[in-house]
Amino acid sequence: MTIELNVLCAGAVQGLVKALASRFADETGAILNTRFGAVGALREALREGAPCDVMIVTDAMVVDLQAEGALAAGARAPLGRVRTGVAVRSGDPLPDIGTPEALKAALLAARAIYFPDPQRATAGIHFASVIDRLGLRELVAARLRTFPNGATSMRELAGDPQAGAIGCTQITEIRYTPGIALVGPLPDAFELATVYTAARAARSTQPGRAQHFIDLLAGEATRSLRLAGGFEFD
């Protein structure tokens, strides 16, 4: 009989989770049954009763869900901080995005702009606000391409057949997606650095395995893997 550990995981942490799946299976005899997505969608899924042993979302959301009783109190482990960045297709010129003015010019020049759900995805919500703060909403509305999560938006950017497109999501998702290149983080004035945290679900039927996976994700043994994937630490 196959033993599964159910994981609800933000797209920004997808690369790390997939990289550790085999190790976890070897150590515990269980495989991961993982659902990746925008954090807002994952919160809805948890509240609606989706199977969950471990949840990996923003630290702020974990705190809120622990207060609700949906996640177990005291079983929380920060994985690191992830900044929001800008990407283009591999091989395309890297635009200057170092200042708000430069970013505005790059977005105005872009043929298409890819980013995740502006209602439920951390990076999507933030980037939509950046577009508004730059006064670009009406000017670029026809070129906006939004998708349910960062991973999907970056795959679509990578598959765009024409040059001149640009995208924005969490840097870990950019680094994880073949066919796109990281331009850099958003300018300091628009910086978003999000701490992602793993926590055990209050209704987990496998608390021991859940805690084992959390310890693996957040432990010192995987620190270099997180760093290579785009996580940052104080």
N, C-alpha and C positions, 0 to 999 in steps of 0.2 A: 504494500500500500504506500502510495506517495504521500509524503508529509509536506504540506505547503505552509509557508509563512506569508501572510497577506500584508502587503506594504502599499500605502498610499504615499506617493512621493512627488514633490515639486519637480518640474522639468529641469530646474537648475542643478539638481543633484543626480540626474539620470545617469550621467557618465560614471560617477563614483559608485552608485549602486550596481550598475551592470559590471563594473570592473571587479567587484567583490562577491558577485553571485556564486561563482565556482568555489571560491575559498569558503564561503559560508556553508555551502552544500557539503564540502569535504569535512568540515569541522562538526557539523550538526546532523547530517543526514537529511536535511530538509531543503527544499528548493524555494526560491522566492516567487511568489505570485504578485507581480508588481503592476500597479496602475500609476502611470505618469500623467501629469496635467498641470493646469494653472491652479494656484493655491486656492482661489475662490471656489473652483469646481470641486476640488478635493474636500474642502470643508463641507460643501453641500452633500457630497457623497457620504462622508462620515456621519453627518447628522441624519441622513436618510437610511442609515443602517448597512452601508456597504461593508463587506468583511474587512476587518483591519486588525492587525497585531501591532504594527509600527507605522507611525505617521511622520513624514519629513516635510516640513513646511517652514515658513518664516518663524523666527523666534517669537515675535509678537502674537502670531496666530496660535502658536503652541500654548503660550501663557493664557490666552483667552479660552482655548478649548479645555485646558486644565481647570480653569475656574468654573467652566460649565459642567465639569465632571466627565467629559467625553474622552479625555486623555488622563492617564494616571498621574496623580500628583507625585512630584519628587523623582520622576523617571525621565528627566529631560537632559539632553546632551547637545550643546552647540557644536556644529561641525566647522564653522569658519564663516568668514564674510565674503560675499560675492558682489562685485561691482557690475553695473550695467554698462554695456559697451556698444560700439558701432561696428558693423561688418559690411564687407562687399564680397562679391564672387571672387574666388581665387583667380589671380592673374589680372584682375581689373586694377586700375590705378587707385592708390589709397588717398582719399581726399583729406584735406586739412580739417580737423574737427577740434583743434586745441582751444578755441575760444567760442563763446556763444555766437559771435559774428561769423566765424568760420563754419561752425555747424549749420547755421542758418543758410549760408551760401551753398553748402554741400547738399542740404535738403532741397533747396530751390532748384539745384542743378540735376537732382536725381530723377530718373525716368520713372522709377517705382520705389515705394518705401514700405518695407516689410517689418511687421512687429506683431507681438502677441495680443491677445484679447484685451482691449482697453477697459474692460469692466471687471475682469476676474483674475488677470495675470499681473503679478507684481511689476514686471518690467513694462508691460503694456499700459497699465494705469499711469505709471510714471512718465513714459515716453509721450503719451497723449497729452499730459500736462506740459511737457517741454514744448511740444508743437504749439500749444496755445500760448505759452509764455513768449515764444518767439514771434507770435502774430502770424502764424503760417496756416492756420486751420483751413481757411477758405482757399488759399493759394495752392495748397497741395492735396485737397480733399479727393480729387479724382485719381490721385496716384497712390493713395493709401491702400495697403494690402494687409488685412488683419486675419489672424488664424487663432485657433483655440489655445495654443500654447507656443512657447518660444521654440521648442524643437521643430514643430511643424513649420513655423514661419521661416526658420533658417533653412530647412530642407527646400522649401519653396524658393527662397532666394538663390540657393545653390543651383536649382533647376531652371532658373530664369534663362531663356535662350539668348537674351540680349544684354549687352553691356549697359552700364549706367544706373543699375539698381543699387539700393543701399538698405541696410536693415539695422534693427536695434533690439537687443534682448540681454539677458544675463551673460556675462563673459564665459561662464562654464559651458553654457549651451553653444556659444559660438565656437569655442575650442573643440567641442565634441562633434561638431557637424562637418563632415567631409565636403570639400568644394567651396568653402567660404574662408575668408581671411579676416582676422581681427584688425580693425583699424586702430582702436584704442578705447579707453573709457570715455564716457561723456565728460565734457568740460567741467571743471571744478564747480562752477555756478549751478550746474544741473546734476551733480554727482548723486548717485543712489548706491549705497553700500548696504546690502541686506544680509543679516545673519540668518543662516538656515540651521534648524535644530531638529533632532530626532527625538521622538517620545513614544512611549508604549501606550497603546489604546487601553482604556479602562476595561473594555470587554474582551481583551485578548484571551484566547483559550490556550495560548502557549507563552506565558510570561517569561519563562526561562530562556527560550529561544529568541523571543523578542528582545530581551535585554542583551543577549549575546550579540545579536546583530547591531544593536545600538552601540555597544562597546566597541565592536569592530569598526563601525563607521567613524566614531569619534575618537578612537584611541591613538596613542602615539605611534603605533606601528603603521598606521595609514596616513600619517601627517604629510609625508612627502608625496603620496599619491594625490591627496587633496590639493596640495600646493601646485603640483604639476597641472592639475585640472582647472585651476583658476581661483581656488579658494585663497583667502588672505587671512593672516592672524595678527593680533596685536603684538 
